[in-house]
Amino acid sequence: MADIDRTTVLKVEGMTCGHCAAHVTEELTAVDGVKNVEVILVKGGQSSVTVVSDVVLDDAALEEAIDEAGDYTLVAIERDE
C-alpha cells in the first residue's frame, strides 16, 4: 500500500521577506514526517505555508517550529481530509 500524502496549510503572520520564508521552511522541514514545505509570502498579511507530510502532523510541533523560526504568529491550521 502506498503512502498517502497529507496537506496541511498554515496561516502565518509576521513574515516580511525571503529570509523569513527560508527560516520557516527550515524549521518545518525538521518536523518528523514532513516531506515538502512551500511558502507563499504575503508581506504585511497572512502568509500561506503548505506542508506536505506522510503522517498527520501534531499541532504543537507545527507551532513550536514556527516559534523557533522567528517572531512569527501561527494564526490557523487547515488540513485536507
N, C-alpha and C positions, 0 to 999 in steps of 0.2 A: 504494500500500500504506500503510495507516495505521500510525502509531507504536504500539508495544506498551508499555504502562505496566509498569514493573518495581517490585516492592515489596521494600524492604529493611527489616528490623526490627532496631533496635539496642537492646541492653540496657545501660542506663547507670546507674551508682551515683553518689550524691553530690548529686542534685538534691533540694531541700527545699521549693521554693516556686514560685509562678508566674513570678517574675523569672528563676529558674534555667531554667525551661522556655522562656521567651522568649529568653534568651541562646543556648541550644542551637538553637532554631528559627532564629534569625537567622543563626548561623554555618553551619548545614547548608543553609539556603536559598541561601547564596552559593556552594555547591559546584556546578560545572558539571554540567548535566543534571538537577538536582533541580527537580521541579515542585511538590511539596507536602510538608509536614512536619507530623506530628501527634504530640503528646506525651501519654502517659498517665502522670501523675506518681504515683509511689509514694514517699511520704516515708519515709526510713529503709530503703529497699529498692531493688530494681532497677526503674527506670522503663523503660517501653517507648516507643521512639521509632520511628514508622513513617515511612519516607521513600519517596515515590513519585518515580520518575525515568523518563526515556525511554531511558536507557543503563544498562549495568552500571556501578555506582559503584566506584571504587577504594578498597580498604580503608584505605590510608594517608591518602587525602583525608578520609575519614569520621573517622578517628582524630584527624587534625590539627584538624578542625572542632570536635570535642568538646573537645580540649585548649584550643583558642582560646576556647571559650565560658566556661571557668572551671575550677574544681577538681573535675572530674568524671572518672569512670573508665569507659571503654568496655569492657564485660565480654564481650559476644558480638555477632556479626553473623549474622543469619539472612536468607537470600534465598529468594524464590519461584523456581520452576524454569520 
